[in-house]
Amino acid sequence: MRKNNLYIILLIIFNLLVILINYQLLGKSGAFVVDNTINTLGFISLLVTISIAVFVPFLIKKAIDDNRGIKLLIIEGIKELIIIVEKNHKIVSDLYSQNTNIENTHRDDIRENFFDTELKIDSLKSQLEVSYPSKDKIQKGIFEDYLVYKQFLTDGKFMMSSYLSVDYDFYREEKNAFAKFQKNLIVYIHEIHKF
C-alpha cells in the first residue's frame, strides 16, 4: 500500500511540474499570450480534479482486488476440503480394488480425515460469515452435504467390525455419495465466483 501511495504522490508532482514547465515555455515563447495572474479557485479546482482522476481508479482497483482475493481464499479452502474428503474415497477404493480386508486402521484413518474435514469446514464457515454474511446458503449447504457423506461412511456397515471387505454394491454406493459431495462443492465454487 505504501508503494502505491508513493507512486500516486510522484504522479501528482510530475503532473504539476509538466503543467508549470508548459506554462513557462509556452507563455514566454510568444506563441500566445498567457495571463500571468493565478486564479486561486481555478488552481484548487485543477488540483482536486487531478486528485480525483488519480485516486478514484486506484481505490476502485483496490476494492476489486480485495474482493477477488477473498473469493480465491474461500475457493482454495473448498478445494482443500475436496482433497481431504477424497482421502476417504481413496481408502474405500483401494480396499475394493485390492480386495483387502478392512482393518481398524482404515476405519481410524477415515475418522481422522472426517475430523480434519470438520476443522476445514469450520474455518470456511467463519470466512464466509465475515466476508459474505448474507450468503449463508453456501455455509449450510457445505455442512449438510458433508454430513450426508460422513453419515454414509460412519453410520453404515463400513464401521462395523463384522464387515470385513468392501463389496461391489458398497463401493458403488460410496462412489456415488462421494461424487455427489464433490459435485455440490464444485457448484458452490461457481456460485462464489458470481458474488
Salt bridges, closest charged atoms under 4 A:
ASP65 OD2 - LYS61 NZ 2.81
ASP65 OD1 - ARG68 NH1 3.34
ASP66 OD2 - LYS62 NZ 2.85
GLU76 OE2 - LYS79 NZ 3.90
GLU80 OE1 - LYS120 NZ 2.52
ASP94 OD2 - LYS90 NZ 3.27
ASP108 OD1 - ARG111 NH1 2.93
GLU118 OE2 - LYS150 NZ 2.70
ASP136 OD2 - LYS140 NZ 3.45
ASP167 OD2 - LYS157 NZ 3.90
ASP169 OD1 - ARG172 NH1 3.88
GLU174 OE1 - HIS89 ND1 2.84
GLU191 OE2 - LYS137 NZ 3.84
